[in-house]
Amino acid sequence: MRMRPTVAVTFLTATLSASVLPATAHAADPAAADSTTFSHVVVNGGKDIVLGPTTRKTVTITWTAQDPEGITASWAYLWHGPNTDDADGILPQYPPTGTCVVSAADPTTSACKVSFTVDAVRDVDHNALAGAWKVLAGAQDTSDDWTETDVAGTADIKRSAKVTVNASPEPVKKGRTIMVTGKLTRANWESGSYTGYQGRPVQLQFRKKGSSVYTALKTVTSGSGGSLKTTTKARTDGYFRFVFTGTDTTGPATAAGDFVDVR
């Protein structure tokens, strides 16, 4: 937790009204800094932020700011890197004004929210940005002292993935071998395209015709260029699909089921 002059953060303030932060800066008060707390920090509704090469997505951060003197304004944004001074990514790049609502039951507590657009083309220009990001939260109290917590919460920003499937021959005689092929790819933010994702476990699943439930048959590992290839026996009419559960840097993907007629 740290405290700085108010004037330094007017560009990313989430205000209680349409007004902006006062221009007058006050000396840091360690006691006031320690009294401000942040809790219930939630990014994107608690879900991962999964981005394709050209994805544009609205992301919301909500949090609670509390100070014995009451909160005049509060702000929050995402950052990536070893620390805030050496961050290699900040979202949003130009933090917008958000809103805070004072609790009717407790005037020292405010519920705050800020929304912004994440544009993969503009905001994530290298793949190393995939993974865990941190939330910086700050607040100004009614004495015009303000506090920031560099890590008030976390969020995962991931590269989106795709997986395809093709089962053949179609139709096939019962007991014969079915060849199931496909490809696992993921967003390459640097090239602006999807590229093969090699060496990842992908599950082959089957759903019997007339059923709504898929069952796991086996797990295969993606090869060169993300290629997938395996075999299974033809037993009954149904759908085959590949399912990738994702990683710390890449979102999950499920192929649409490919139907095979067994005769």
C-alpha positions as CSV (number, residue, x, y, z in Angstrom):
1,M,0.0,0.0,0.0
2,R,1.3,3.5,-0.8
3,M,0.2,7.1,-0.7
4,R,0.9,9.9,-3.2
5,P,-0.3,13.4,-4.0
6,T,-3.9,13.5,-5.3
7,V,-3.0,15.4,-8.4
8,A,-1.0,12.5,-9.8
9,V,-4.0,10.2,-10.4
10,T,-6.7,12.4,-11.9
11,F,-6.4,10.6,-15.2
12,L,-7.8,7.3,-13.8
13,T,-10.2,8.4,-11.1
14,A,-13.5,6.6,-10.5
15,T,-15.6,9.4,-8.9
16,L,-18.6,9.5,-6.7
17,S,-20.2,12.1,-8.9
18,A,-19.5,13.8,-12.2
19,S,-16.8,15.9,-10.6
20,V,-13.1,15.2,-10.8
21,L,-10.4,15.1,-8.1
22,P,-9.5,18.3,-6.4
23,A,-6.5,19.9,-8.0
24,T,-4.9,20.6,-4.5
25,A,-2.3,18.0,-3.5
26,H,-1.8,17.2,0.2
27,A,1.1,15.8,2.1
28,A,1.0,12.1,2.6
29,D,-0.4,10.9,5.9
30,P,0.8,7.4,6.8
31,A,-2.1,6.9,9.2
32,A,-4.7,7.8,6.6
33,A,-3.0,5.6,4.0
34,D,-3.2,2.5,6.3
35,S,-6.8,3.1,7.0
36,T,-8.0,2.7,3.4
37,T,-8.8,-0.8,2.4
38,F,-9.9,-2.6,-0.8
39,S,-11.9,-5.8,-1.0
40,H,-14.3,-7.8,-3.2
41,V,-12.2,-7.1,-6.3
42,V,-13.7,-8.9,-9.3
43,V,-12.6,-8.7,-12.9
44,N,-14.8,-9.7,-15.8
45,G,-17.3,-11.3,-13.5
46,G,-14.6,-13.7,-12.2
47,K,-14.1,-15.2,-15.7
48,D,-10.9,-15.3,-17.7
49,I,-10.4,-12.7,-20.3
50,V,-9.9,-14.8,-23.5
51,L,-8.7,-12.9,-26.6
52,G,-8.4,-13.9,-30.2
53,P,-6.1,-12.1,-32.6
54,T,-8.7,-9.4,-33.3
55,T,-11.0,-9.6,-30.3
56,R,-12.6,-6.5,-28.8
57,K,-14.2,-7.1,-25.4
58,T,-15.7,-5.0,-22.7
59,V,-14.2,-5.8,-19.3
60,T,-15.5,-4.6,-15.9
61,I,-13.7,-4.3,-12.6
62,T,-15.8,-4.0,-9.4
63,W,-14.4,-3.5,-5.9
64,T,-15.2,-2.1,-2.5
65,A,-13.3,0.8,-1.0
66,Q,-13.5,1.6,2.7
67,D,-12.0,4.5,4.7
68,P,-13.1,5.8,8.2
69,E,-13.3,9.3,6.7
70,G,-15.3,8.2,3.7
71,I,-14.3,7.8,0.1
72,T,-14.4,10.7,-2.3
73,A,-13.1,8.8,-5.3
74,S,-11.6,5.4,-6.2
75,W,-10.0,3.8,-9.3
76,A,-8.6,0.5,-10.6
77,Y,-6.8,-0.9,-13.6
78,L,-5.0,-4.0,-14.7
79,W,-1.2,-4.3,-15.0
80,H,1.3,-6.9,-16.1
81,G,5.0,-7.3,-15.3
82,P,7.4,-7.5,-12.3
83,N,6.1,-4.3,-10.6
84,T,4.1,-1.2,-11.5
85,D,7.2,0.8,-12.3
86,D,8.4,-1.8,-14.8
87,A,5.0,-2.9,-16.1
88,D,5.0,-4.1,-19.7
89,G,1.2,-3.9,-20.0
90,I,-1.5,-1.7,-18.6
91,L,-5.3,-2.0,-19.2
92,P,-6.9,0.2,-20.1
93,Q,-4.0,2.2,-21.6
94,Y,-6.0,5.4,-20.9
95,P,-8.1,4.6,-17.8
96,P,-11.6,6.0,-18.1
97,T,-13.8,7.5,-15.4
98,G,-15.8,5.0,-13.4
99,T,-18.4,5.3,-10.7
100,C,-18.7,4.7,-6.9
101,V,-21.8,4.5,-4.8
102,V,-21.7,5.2,-1.1
103,S,-23.3,2.5,1.1
104,A,-26.6,3.7,2.6
105,A,-25.8,1.6,5.7
106,D,-22.1,2.6,6.0
107,P,-21.0,6.0,4.7
108,T,-17.3,4.9,5.1
109,T,-17.8,2.2,2.4
110,S,-18.2,2.6,-1.4
111,A,-19.0,0.1,-4.1
112,C,-17.1,1.0,-7.2
113,K,-17.1,-0.1,-10.9
114,V,-15.2,0.8,-14.0
115,S,-15.7,-0.7,-17.5
116,F,-13.4,-0.4,-20.5
117,T,-12.7,-2.1,-23.9
118,V,-9.8,-4.4,-24.4
119,D,-8.7,-4.5,-28.1
120,A,-6.3,-7.4,-28.8
121,V,-4.8,-5.6,-31.8
122,R,-4.0,-2.5,-29.8
123,D,-3.5,-3.8,-26.3
124,V,-1.7,-7.2,-26.4
125,D,1.0,-6.9,-29.0
126,H,3.2,-9.8,-27.7
127,N,2.3,-13.3,-26.6
128,A,4.2,-13.0,-23.3
129,L,1.3,-10.9,-22.0
130,A,-0.8,-14.0,-21.7
131,G,-1.3,-15.2,-18.1
132,A,-1.8,-13.6,-14.7
133,W,-2.4,-9.8,-14.5
134,K,-2.7,-7.8,-11.3
135,V,-5.3,-5.2,-10.3
136,L,-4.1,-1.9,-8.9
137,A,-6.7,-0.2,-6.8
138,G,-6.6,3.3,-5.3
139,A,-8.8,5.7,-3.4
140,Q,-9.0,9.3,-2.2
141,D,-10.6,10.0,1.2
142,T,-12.5,13.2,2.2
143,S,-9.3,14.7,3.5
144,D,-7.9,14.6,0.0
145,D,-5.3,11.9,1.0
146,W,-5.1,8.9,-1.3
147,T,-3.8,5.4,-1.2
148,E,-2.9,2.8,-3.8
149,T,-2.6,-1.0,-3.4
150,D,-0.6,-2.5,-6.3
151,V,-2.0,-6.0,-5.9
152,A,-5.6,-5.7,-4.8
153,G,-6.7,-8.6,-7.0
154,T,-5.7,-10.7,-10.0
155,A,-7.1,-11.7,-13.4
156,D,-6.1,-14.1,-16.2
157,I,-5.8,-12.8,-19.8
158,K,-5.5,-15.7,-22.2
159,R,-5.0,-16.5,-25.8
160,S,-8.1,-18.1,-27.4
161,A,-7.8,-21.6,-28.8
162,K,-9.6,-23.6,-31.6
163,V,-9.8,-27.3,-32.2
164,T,-11.3,-29.2,-35.2
165,V,-12.3,-32.8,-35.7
166,N,-13.0,-35.2,-38.6
167,A,-13.9,-38.8,-38.2
168,S,-13.8,-41.2,-41.2
169,P,-14.7,-43.3,-43.0
170,E,-18.4,-42.3,-43.2
171,P,-20.4,-44.6,-43.2
172,V,-18.4,-47.4,-41.5
173,K,-19.1,-51.0,-40.7
174,K,-19.4,-52.0,-37.1
175,G,-16.1,-53.1,-35.6
176,R,-14.0,-51.4,-38.2
177,T,-11.4,-48.8,-37.3
178,I,-12.3,-45.1,-37.4
179,M,-9.6,-42.5,-37.9
180,V,-10.1,-39.3,-36.0
181,T,-8.0,-36.3,-37.0
182,G,-8.0,-32.6,-36.2
183,K,-5.9,-29.6,-35.3
184,L,-5.4,-27.5,-32.2
185,T,-4.5,-23.9,-32.7
186,R,-4.3,-20.8,-30.6
187,A,-4.3,-17.0,-31.1
188,N,-0.9,-15.6,-31.9
189,W,-1.2,-12.0,-30.9
190,E,2.1,-11.1,-32.6
191,S,1.2,-12.4,-36.0
192,G,-2.6,-11.6,-35.8
193,S,-3.5,-15.2,-36.7
194,Y,-4.1,-18.7,-35.2
195,T,-1.1,-21.0,-35.2
196,G,-0.5,-24.6,-34.2
197,Y,-0.3,-25.5,-30.6
198,Q,2.0,-28.5,-30.2
199,G,2.6,-30.8,-27.3
200,R,-0.8,-30.3,-25.5
201,P,-3.2,-33.0,-24.2
202,V,-6.5,-33.1,-26.0
203,Q,-9.3,-35.5,-25.1
204,L,-11.3,-37.5,-27.7
205,Q,-15.0,-37.8,-26.6
206,F,-18.0,-39.7,-28.0
207,R,-21.7,-39.1,-27.8
208,K,-24.1,-41.8,-28.8
209,K,-26.9,-40.8,-31.2
210,G,-30.0,-39.8,-29.2
211,S,-27.9,-39.0,-26.1
212,S,-26.9,-35.6,-24.9
213,V,-23.9,-36.8,-22.9
214,Y,-20.3,-37.1,-24.2
215,T,-17.9,-39.6,-22.6
216,A,-14.1,-39.6,-22.7
217,L,-12.5,-42.2,-24.9
218,K,-8.8,-41.3,-24.8
219,T,-6.3,-38.5,-24.5
220,V,-4.0,-37.6,-27.4
221,T,-1.1,-35.1,-27.6
222,S,-1.0,-32.5,-30.3
223,G,1.8,-32.9,-32.8
224,S,3.6,-30.7,-35.2
225,G,1.5,-27.7,-36.1
226,G,-1.1,-28.7,-33.5
227,S,-2.1,-31.8,-35.5
228,L,-4.3,-34.4,-33.8
229,K,-4.6,-38.1,-34.9
230,T,-5.9,-41.2,-33.3
231,T,-8.1,-44.3,-34.0
232,T,-11.0,-45.9,-32.3
233,K,-13.5,-48.8,-33.1
234,A,-16.9,-48.3,-34.7
235,R,-19.5,-49.5,-32.3
236,T,-22.7,-47.4,-32.8
237,D,-23.9,-44.3,-34.5
238,G,-22.7,-41.1,-32.8
239,Y,-20.6,-38.0,-32.7
240,F,-16.9,-37.6,-32.1
241,R,-15.2,-34.5,-30.8
242,F,-11.9,-33.2,-29.4
243,V,-11.8,-31.2,-26.2
244,F,-8.9,-29.0,-25.0
245,T,-9.2,-27.8,-21.4
246,G,-6.8,-24.9,-21.7
247,T,-3.6,-23.8,-19.9
248,D,-2.5,-20.9,-17.7
249,T,-2.0,-18.9,-20.9
250,T,-4.6,-20.3,-23.3
251,G,-8.3,-20.7,-23.1
252,P,-10.3,-23.9,-23.6
253,A,-11.7,-25.1,-26.9
254,T,-14.3,-27.8,-28.0
255,A,-14.8,-29.0,-31.5
256,A,-18.3,-29.4,-32.9
257,G,-19.2,-33.1,-32.9
258,D,-18.6,-35.0,-36.2
259,F,-21.3,-37.7,-36.9
260,V,-20.4,-41.2,-38.0
261,D,-23.0,-43.6,-39.3
262,V,-22.2,-47.2,-38.2
263,R,-23.8,-49.9,-40.2
